[in-house]
Amino acid sequence: MRILILFTFLITNALGNELPDLKNLVVHKIPKIYDNVIFLDDADEEINIQNLDSKLIILNFWATWCEPCKEEMPSLNRLQANQKLKNLKIYPINIGKENLKKVKSFFTELDINNLKPYFDNPSTLAKTFSLRGLPTTILLNSKGEEFARIIGSINFDDENFINWLKNLS
């Protein structure tokens, strides 16, 4: 019983004292481990999450045809620029099999200037992360382990969410 109480205390402190009140945020009690999570940058160079050095990593899966993705992308852009979150790196990964020109046009139209586009090609990450819809946001720790996910869109400007992330980084 003492071990369970200690474990609960440690998990609660590790995830920040208070979770933001987001109905579509799922926090895992035990982080999920993935092997070989690789995606492409806009020059078709491979990015492997095992080689990233950020303390907190966000993978946001989206497509240009997804209206909720279009709605949340500007707040995701502002989240990357937030000075409170210096150890955060966001990777918006297009899984719509759309070409670079269409994706760059989407970023220009929404004035996305703090993020670079990334691609899941061929579409393997959708299976790896068992995505059920778009947008889906995966939150990873510095070891590349998923400790939380957001299913659907949110407002990334939410102060409670930002403060929770700040406590994690």
BAVO-350441 format. One line per 5 residues: their letters; for each residue x, y, z of N, C-alpha, C. Coordinates in Angstrom, 2 decimals, always signed. Atoms other than C-alpha are relative to their C-alpha. Example, Ala and Ser with C-alpha at 12.3 -4.5 7.8 and 13.67 -1.06 7.14 Angstrom:
2
AS	+0.89 -1.19 +0.00 +12.30 -4.50 +7.80 +0.90 +1.20 +0.00 | -0.82 -1.19 -0.06 +13.67 -1.06 +7.14 -0.77 +1.09 +0.73
//
This chain:
169
MRILI	+0.82 -1.19 +0.00 +0.00 +0.00 +0.00 +0.87 +1.26 +0.00 | -0.88 -1.16 -0.04 +2.83 +2.41 +0.84 +0.66 +0.25 -1.35 | -0.62 -0.13 +1.32 +4.45 +1.71 -2.51 -0.98 +0.65 -0.97 | +1.01 -0.58 +0.87 +1.20 +2.54 -4.31 -0.17 +1.49 +0.28 | +0.14 -1.41 -0.36 +0.85 +5.82 -2.42 +1.22 +0.78 -0.47
LFTFL	-1.22 -0.66 +0.45 +4.48 +6.72 -3.13 +0.00 +0.15 -1.53 | +0.05 -0.02 +1.47 +4.04 +5.83 -6.82 -0.96 +1.09 -0.48 | +1.00 -1.00 +0.36 +0.90 +7.97 -7.06 +0.54 +1.40 +0.24 | -0.59 -1.30 -0.31 +2.70 +10.88 -5.38 +1.05 +0.39 -1.04 | -1.06 -0.28 +0.96 +5.69 +10.62 -7.72 -0.56 +0.32 -1.39
ITNAL	+0.61 -0.24 +1.30 +3.52 +10.40 -10.85 -0.67 +1.37 -0.02 | +0.68 -1.29 -0.08 +1.44 +13.38 -9.75 +1.00 +1.14 -0.07 | -1.02 -1.06 +0.03 +4.55 +15.48 -9.12 +0.72 +0.04 -1.33 | -0.70 +0.04 +1.28 +6.22 +14.34 -12.32 -0.84 +0.62 -1.12 | +0.87 -0.53 +1.04 +3.21 +15.39 -14.38 -0.46 +1.42 +0.29
GNELP	+0.45 -1.33 -0.39 +2.84 +18.76 -12.69 -1.09 -0.18 +1.04 | +0.94 +0.17 -1.10 +0.68 +19.36 -9.69 -1.44 -0.03 -0.45 | +1.38 -0.03 +0.42 -2.51 +20.18 -11.52 -0.08 -0.19 -1.50 | +0.23 +0.20 +1.42 -3.68 +18.88 -14.83 -0.92 +1.09 -0.51 | +0.93 -0.98 +0.55 -5.31 +21.42 -17.12 -1.36 -0.65 -0.22
DLKNL	+1.37 +0.51 +0.15 -9.07 +21.05 -17.41 -0.36 -0.07 -1.48 | +0.29 +0.21 +1.41 -9.16 +19.77 -20.98 -0.66 -1.37 -0.15 | +0.75 +1.26 +0.08 -11.77 +17.13 -21.76 +0.66 -1.03 -0.92 | -0.60 +0.93 +0.94 -9.70 +15.62 -24.55 +1.49 -0.27 +0.26 | -1.37 +0.31 -0.41 -6.37 +15.38 -22.67 +0.01 -1.34 +0.73
VVHKI	-0.16 +1.30 -0.63 -5.37 +11.82 -21.79 +1.43 -0.10 +0.50 | -1.32 +0.13 -0.60 -2.46 +11.45 -19.37 +0.18 -1.46 +0.39 | -0.27 +1.42 -0.27 -0.89 +7.99 -19.13 +0.68 -0.16 +1.36 | -0.66 +0.30 -1.28 +0.01 +6.57 -15.74 +1.38 -0.57 -0.24 | -1.29 +0.57 +0.40 +2.79 +4.63 -17.41 +0.28 +0.46 -1.43
PKIYD	-0.29 -0.50 +1.35 +4.46 +6.30 -20.41 +0.09 -1.13 -1.03 | -0.06 +0.96 +1.10 +4.15 +4.52 -23.75 +1.34 +0.16 -0.72 | -1.32 +0.00 +0.64 +7.42 +3.54 -25.40 -0.18 -0.45 -1.45 | +0.07 +0.31 +1.43 +7.83 +3.50 -29.18 +1.41 -0.19 -0.53 | -1.27 +0.20 +0.69 +10.64 +2.20 -31.35 -0.11 +0.61 -1.40
NVIFL	-0.11 -0.42 +1.39 +11.73 +3.79 -34.58 -1.06 +1.01 -0.43 | +0.92 -1.06 +0.39 +9.60 +6.94 -34.66 +0.79 +0.97 -0.87 | -0.73 -0.79 +0.99 +10.86 +8.62 -37.81 -1.00 +0.73 -0.89 | +0.81 -0.77 +0.94 +9.33 +11.40 -39.89 +0.94 +0.85 -0.84 | -0.82 -0.74 +0.95 +10.55 +13.71 -42.65 -0.16 +1.50 +0.17
DDADE	+0.12 -1.46 +0.02 +11.37 +17.41 -42.72 -0.34 +0.44 -1.42 | +0.42 -0.50 +1.32 +10.60 +19.65 -45.71 +1.05 -0.23 -1.09 | -1.03 +0.36 +0.98 +13.85 +18.54 -47.40 +0.12 -1.52 -0.14 | +0.04 +1.46 +0.02 +12.93 +14.83 -47.07 +1.10 -0.66 +0.82 | -0.99 +0.57 -0.92 +15.56 +14.34 -44.36 -0.74 -0.65 +1.17
EINIQ	+0.65 +0.72 -1.09 +14.67 +11.81 -41.67 +0.31 +0.63 +1.35 | -0.11 -0.46 -1.38 +14.04 +12.98 -38.11 -0.40 -1.18 +0.88 | +0.28 +1.11 -0.91 +14.23 +10.31 -35.40 -0.15 +0.59 +1.40 | +0.22 -0.62 -1.31 +12.74 +11.24 -32.01 +1.06 -0.42 +1.02 | -1.06 +0.42 -0.92 +15.51 +9.29 -30.29 +1.20 +0.93 -0.06
NLDSK	-1.14 -0.91 +0.17 +17.97 +11.91 -31.59 -0.32 +1.44 +0.37 | +0.40 -1.36 -0.35 +16.06 +14.95 -30.35 +0.46 +0.32 +1.41 | -0.54 -0.36 -1.31 +17.40 +16.89 -27.41 -0.90 +0.91 +0.83 | +0.93 -0.81 -0.79 +14.33 +18.78 -26.19 -0.49 -0.78 +1.20 | +0.52 +0.63 -1.20 +13.03 +18.08 -22.72 -1.46 -0.39 -0.19
LIILN	+1.41 +0.23 +0.25 +9.44 +18.25 -23.96 -0.24 +0.12 -1.50 | +0.22 +0.06 +1.44 +8.39 +17.26 -27.48 -1.49 -0.17 -0.25 | +1.39 +0.14 +0.41 +5.00 +17.72 -29.09 -0.01 -0.39 -1.47 | +0.27 +0.41 +1.37 +4.05 +15.81 -32.21 -1.47 +0.28 -0.25 | +1.38 -0.35 +0.32 +0.92 +17.32 -33.75 -0.30 -0.55 -1.40
FWATW	+0.37 +0.62 +1.27 -0.69 +15.22 -36.49 -1.19 +0.74 -0.59 | +1.00 -0.85 +0.62 -2.76 +17.21 -38.96 -0.02 -0.20 -1.51 | +0.09 -0.02 +1.46 -3.83 +17.69 -42.61 -0.64 +1.32 -0.41 | +0.53 -1.29 +0.46 -4.72 +20.76 -44.70 -1.52 -0.02 -0.16 | +1.45 +0.11 +0.19 -8.27 +19.49 -45.32 -0.77 -0.10 +1.31
CEPCK	+0.61 +0.18 -1.33 -8.94 +19.13 -41.57 -0.33 +1.38 +0.60 | +0.42 -1.30 -0.55 -10.99 +22.13 -40.33 +0.45 +0.21 +1.45 | -0.50 -0.22 -1.36 -10.21 +21.56 -36.61 +1.52 +0.23 +0.05 | -1.46 -0.22 +0.08 -6.50 +21.39 -37.56 +0.27 +1.45 -0.37 | -0.15 -1.39 +0.46 -6.84 +24.72 -39.34 -0.31 +0.97 +1.14
EEMPS	+0.38 -0.86 -1.12 -8.51 +26.23 -36.27 +1.07 +0.03 +1.09 | -0.95 +0.04 -1.11 -5.86 +25.07 -33.78 +1.43 +0.37 -0.39 | -1.39 -0.23 +0.42 -2.70 +25.62 -35.86 +0.55 +1.37 +0.42 | -0.56 -1.27 -0.46 -2.35 +29.37 -35.08 +0.36 +0.00 +1.49 | -0.35 +0.03 -1.43 -2.44 +28.70 -31.31 +1.18 -0.93 +0.24
LNRLQ	-1.17 +0.87 -0.09 +0.06 +25.85 -31.78 +1.26 +0.78 -0.39 | -1.09 -0.87 +0.44 +2.28 +28.34 -33.63 +0.43 +0.94 +1.14 | -0.32 -0.89 -1.11 +2.07 +30.75 -30.68 +0.60 -0.77 +1.18 | -0.56 +0.81 -1.08 +2.80 +27.93 -28.23 +1.50 -0.21 -0.20 | -1.43 +0.20 +0.28 +6.14 +27.27 -29.95 +0.80 +1.26 +0.32
ANQKL	-0.70 -1.27 -0.24 +7.04 +30.98 -29.55 -0.09 +0.45 +1.46 | +0.22 -0.41 -1.39 +5.97 +31.13 -25.88 +1.32 -0.06 +0.78 | -1.27 -0.11 -0.72 +8.95 +32.31 -23.83 +0.02 -0.78 +1.32 | +0.08 +0.80 -1.24 +7.74 +30.36 -20.76 +0.44 -1.44 -0.24 | -0.25 +1.40 +0.35 +8.44 +27.11 -22.63 +1.26 -0.13 -0.85
KNLKI	-1.26 +0.01 +0.75 +12.10 +27.25 -23.64 +0.47 -1.41 -0.37 | -0.43 +1.38 +0.28 +12.58 +23.44 -23.56 -1.02 -0.78 -0.82 | +1.04 +0.64 +0.79 +9.64 +22.72 -25.86 +0.34 +0.08 -1.48 | -0.14 +0.02 +1.45 +9.92 +21.66 -29.49 -1.25 -0.67 -0.58 | +1.22 +0.49 +0.62 +6.82 +21.20 -31.63 +0.29 -0.43 -1.43
YPINI	-0.13 +0.54 +1.35 +6.74 +19.05 -34.76 -1.40 -0.23 -0.56 | +1.29 +0.23 +0.65 +3.54 +19.52 -36.80 +0.21 -0.94 -1.20 | -0.25 +1.03 +1.01 +3.45 +16.34 -38.90 -1.25 -0.20 -0.86 | +1.10 +0.15 +0.95 +1.24 +16.32 -41.98 -0.15 -1.47 -0.35 | +0.24 +1.40 +0.38 -0.34 +12.92 -42.50 -1.03 -0.09 -1.12
GKENL	+0.97 -0.03 +1.08 -2.59 +13.98 -45.37 +0.58 -0.36 -1.36 | -0.68 +0.34 +1.25 -0.08 +12.85 -48.01 -0.04 +1.17 -0.99 | +0.07 -1.21 +0.82 -0.06 +16.43 -49.27 +1.41 +0.45 -0.36 | -1.33 -0.41 +0.42 +2.82 +17.94 -51.21 +0.46 +1.26 +0.74 | -0.62 -1.10 -0.72 +5.19 +20.55 -49.83 -0.61 +1.34 -0.39
KKVKS	+0.58 -1.26 +0.47 +3.70 +23.34 -51.96 -1.34 +0.27 +0.68 | +1.32 -0.16 -0.62 +0.20 +22.77 -50.58 +0.15 +0.27 +1.51 | -0.22 -0.19 -1.44 +1.49 +22.54 -46.99 +0.57 +1.39 +0.29 | -0.56 -1.34 -0.19 +3.58 +25.72 -47.32 -1.05 +1.07 -0.23 | +1.10 -0.94 +0.25 +0.55 +27.52 -48.78 -0.93 +0.07 +1.21
FFTEL	+0.83 +0.08 -1.21 -1.48 +26.36 -45.76 +0.65 +0.80 +1.13 | -0.72 -0.73 -1.05 +1.20 +27.71 -43.38 -0.01 +1.51 -0.27 | +0.02 -1.42 +0.37 +1.34 +31.03 -45.28 -1.37 +0.61 +0.24 | +1.38 -0.48 -0.17 -2.44 +31.41 -45.29 -0.33 +0.26 +1.47 | +0.28 -0.12 -1.43 -2.55 +30.95 -41.49 +1.06 +0.80 +0.75
DINNL	-1.10 -0.76 -0.59 +0.61 +33.03 -40.88 +0.74 -0.81 +1.05 | -0.74 +0.89 -0.89 +2.42 +30.09 -39.28 +1.49 +0.25 -0.26 | -1.39 -0.39 +0.21 +5.95 +31.40 -38.79 +0.96 -0.49 +1.08 | -0.86 +0.55 -1.06 +7.26 +29.67 -35.65 +0.18 -1.51 -0.12 | -0.04 +1.46 +0.20 +6.82 +26.12 -36.95 +0.45 -0.32 -1.41
KPYFD	-0.34 +0.54 +1.31 +8.24 +24.11 -39.81 -0.89 -1.20 -0.26 | +0.81 +1.19 +0.28 +6.19 +21.46 -41.60 +0.86 -1.27 -0.04 | -0.62 +1.32 +0.06 +7.06 +17.79 -41.23 -1.01 -0.96 -0.60 | +0.86 +0.91 +0.74 +5.68 +14.76 -43.01 +0.17 -1.44 +0.48 | +0.01 +1.43 -0.28 +4.72 +11.18 -42.26 -0.09 -0.69 -1.35
NPSTL	+0.00 +0.56 +1.33 +5.77 +9.50 -45.44 +0.93 -1.20 -0.06 | +1.41 +0.37 +0.19 +4.86 +6.76 -45.98 -0.72 -0.02 +1.35 | +0.83 -0.14 -1.21 +2.02 +6.93 -43.44 +0.18 -1.16 +0.96 | -0.25 +1.05 -0.98 +3.51 +4.78 -40.71 -0.31 +0.45 +1.41 | +0.21 -0.49 -1.36 +3.14 +7.03 -37.67 -1.47 -0.04 +0.41
AKTFS	+1.43 +0.11 -0.33 -0.65 +7.02 -37.89 -0.28 -1.37 +0.62 | +0.16 +1.35 -0.56 -0.45 +3.27 -37.24 +0.78 -0.14 +1.31 | -0.85 +0.10 -1.19 +2.41 +3.52 -34.73 -0.70 +0.58 +1.22 | +0.64 -0.68 -1.11 +0.47 +5.97 -32.56 -1.49 -0.29 +0.12 | +1.42 +0.37 -0.02 -2.95 +4.39 -33.24 -0.90 +1.22 -0.05
LRGLP	+0.80 -1.21 +0.13 -4.40 +7.69 -34.40 -1.42 -0.36 -0.43 | +1.42 +0.25 +0.30 -8.20 +7.72 -34.50 -0.64 +1.14 -0.76 | +0.54 -1.17 +0.69 -8.71 +11.16 -36.00 +0.99 +1.13 +0.04 | -0.86 -1.18 +0.05 -7.22 +14.56 -36.66 -0.75 +1.19 +0.56 | -1.40 +0.10 -0.39 -5.85 +16.55 -35.10 +0.17 -0.90 +1.22
TTILL	-0.41 +0.71 -1.21 -4.09 +14.40 -32.53 +1.38 +0.52 +0.37 | -1.26 -0.53 -0.49 -1.27 +15.75 -30.40 +0.58 -0.96 +1.02 | -0.71 +0.93 -0.87 +1.26 +13.45 -28.74 +1.05 +0.79 +0.77 | -0.98 -0.66 -0.84 +3.31 +14.74 -25.80 +1.03 -1.02 +0.46 | -1.10 +0.92 -0.30 +6.70 +13.09 -25.34 +0.98 +0.64 +0.98
NSKGE	-1.05 -0.48 -0.90 +9.29 +13.37 -22.60 +1.35 -0.07 -0.73 | -1.33 -0.04 +0.62 +13.03 +13.68 -23.27 +0.50 -1.37 -0.45 | -0.38 +1.36 +0.42 +13.31 +9.88 -23.63 -0.81 -0.46 -1.21 | +0.84 +0.37 +1.14 +10.76 +9.90 -26.47 -1.19 -0.86 +0.41 | +1.13 +0.79 -0.50 +8.08 +8.28 -24.29 -1.25 +0.87 +0.04
EFARI	+1.26 -0.72 -0.03 +4.47 +9.33 -24.71 -0.57 -0.02 +1.42 | +0.59 -0.07 -1.33 +3.14 +10.56 -21.37 -1.41 +0.57 -0.04 | +1.35 -0.53 +0.14 +0.00 +12.24 -22.70 -0.31 +0.19 -1.48 | +0.43 -0.32 +1.35 -2.05 +12.89 -25.80 -1.27 +0.83 +0.07 | +1.22 -0.79 +0.14 -4.75 +15.28 -26.92 -0.71 -0.52 -1.23
IGSIN	+0.79 +0.56 +1.10 -7.45 +13.74 -29.05 -0.97 +1.08 -0.45 | +0.80 -1.10 +0.50 -9.01 +16.45 -31.20 +0.72 +1.32 +0.21 | -0.64 -1.31 -0.06 -8.33 +20.15 -31.24 -0.18 +0.65 +1.37 | +0.10 -0.82 -1.20 -7.66 +22.49 -28.34 +0.52 +1.39 -0.34 | -0.59 -1.32 +0.11 -6.72 +26.10 -27.85 +1.32 -0.07 +0.76
FDDEN	-1.31 +0.10 -0.63 -2.98 +25.94 -27.16 +0.40 +1.28 +0.73 | -0.22 -1.23 -0.76 -3.20 +29.48 -25.74 -0.53 -0.11 +1.42 | +0.58 +0.19 -1.33 -4.97 +28.08 -22.66 +1.09 +0.11 +1.07 | -1.03 -0.26 -1.02 -3.00 +29.42 -19.66 +0.23 -1.19 +0.93 | -0.16 +1.18 -0.86 -3.67 +26.33 -17.52 +0.85 -1.05 -0.70
FINWL	-0.78 +0.96 +0.78 -2.27 +24.13 -20.28 +1.46 +0.45 -0.08 | -1.37 -0.54 +0.10 +0.77 +26.40 -20.74 +0.73 -0.15 +1.33 | -0.64 +0.14 -1.31 +1.49 +26.42 -17.00 +0.30 -1.46 +0.34 | -0.24 +1.43 -0.19 +1.15 +22.63 -16.87 +1.24 -0.42 -0.77 | -1.18 +0.33 +0.80 +3.67 +22.31 -19.71 +1.26 +0.61 +0.61
KNLS	-1.15 -0.65 -0.62 +5.97 +24.79 -17.97 +0.52 -0.81 +1.18 | -0.42 +0.82 -1.14 +6.00 +22.59 -14.87 +0.66 -1.30 -0.44 | -0.59 +1.24 +0.53 +6.98 +19.62 -17.05 +1.38 +0.21 -0.58 | -1.27 -0.23 +0.72 +9.88 +21.27 -18.81 +1.08 +0.59 +0.89
//
